[in-house]
Amino acid sequence: MPDTNLSNRWSGFAKCLCQGARLMVGVPDYDTYVEHMLRTHPDRPVMSYAEFFRERQNARYGAAGGSGLRCC
């Protein structure tokens, strides 16, 4: 019988590792955003994944109508 505690720990480690890798390359974590919105702002609507991704891209690279790509 497999050790469920060890399995849960491995699953948590893998999730943390994936989240860290995504943040290192600039990919935002939608699941964390949804959890935050539901916990902290239950009265506000949660963006769809496509809306969230677009908003994060605009925040990182500059919104439409801006000067385009930006650094720092």
C-alpha positions as CSV (number, residue, x, y, z in Angstrom):
1,M,0.0,0.0,0.0
2,P,1.5,3.4,-1.0
3,D,2.3,6.0,1.6
4,T,-0.4,8.7,1.0
5,N,1.5,11.2,3.1
6,L,4.6,10.8,0.9
7,S,2.4,11.0,-2.2
8,N,0.8,14.2,-1.0
9,R,4.2,15.7,-0.2
10,W,5.6,14.8,-3.6
11,S,2.5,16.3,-5.3
12,G,2.9,19.5,-3.3
13,F,6.6,19.7,-4.2
14,A,5.9,19.1,-7.9
15,K,3.2,21.9,-7.8
16,C,5.6,24.3,-6.1
17,L,8.4,23.4,-8.6
18,C,6.1,24.0,-11.6
19,Q,4.8,27.3,-10.2
20,G,8.4,28.5,-9.6
21,A,9.5,27.5,-13.1
22,R,6.5,29.4,-14.6
23,L,7.3,32.5,-12.6
24,M,11.0,32.4,-13.7
25,V,10.0,32.5,-17.3
26,G,7.3,35.1,-16.8
27,V,4.2,32.8,-17.1
28,P,1.6,33.9,-14.5
29,D,-0.2,31.4,-12.4
30,Y,-3.9,31.4,-13.1
31,D,-4.9,29.0,-10.3
32,T,-3.2,31.2,-7.7
33,Y,-5.0,34.2,-9.1
34,V,-8.4,32.5,-8.9
35,E,-7.8,31.3,-5.3
36,H,-6.8,34.9,-4.4
37,M,-9.8,36.5,-6.0
38,L,-12.3,34.0,-4.4
39,R,-10.7,34.4,-1.0
40,T,-9.9,38.1,-1.0
41,H,-12.4,39.7,-3.4
42,P,-15.5,37.4,-3.5
43,D,-17.7,40.3,-4.7
44,R,-15.5,40.9,-7.9
45,P,-15.8,38.8,-11.0
46,V,-12.9,36.4,-11.9
47,M,-11.3,36.8,-15.3
48,S,-11.3,33.9,-17.7
49,Y,-7.9,32.3,-18.4
50,A,-7.7,34.1,-21.8
51,E,-8.6,37.5,-20.1
52,F,-6.1,36.9,-17.3
53,F,-3.3,35.9,-19.8
54,R,-4.0,39.0,-22.0
55,E,-4.0,41.3,-18.9
56,R,-0.7,39.9,-17.7
57,Q,0.9,40.2,-21.1
58,N,-0.2,43.8,-21.3
59,A,1.1,44.5,-17.9
60,R,4.5,43.0,-18.8
61,Y,5.0,44.2,-22.3
62,G,2.9,47.3,-22.5
63,A,-0.8,47.8,-23.3
64,A,-2.2,48.6,-26.7
65,G,-1.8,52.3,-27.5
66,G,1.4,52.4,-25.5
67,S,4.9,52.6,-26.8
68,G,5.0,48.8,-27.5
69,L,7.6,46.7,-25.9
70,R,9.2,48.0,-22.8
71,C,12.0,47.0,-20.6
72,C,12.0,47.2,-16.8
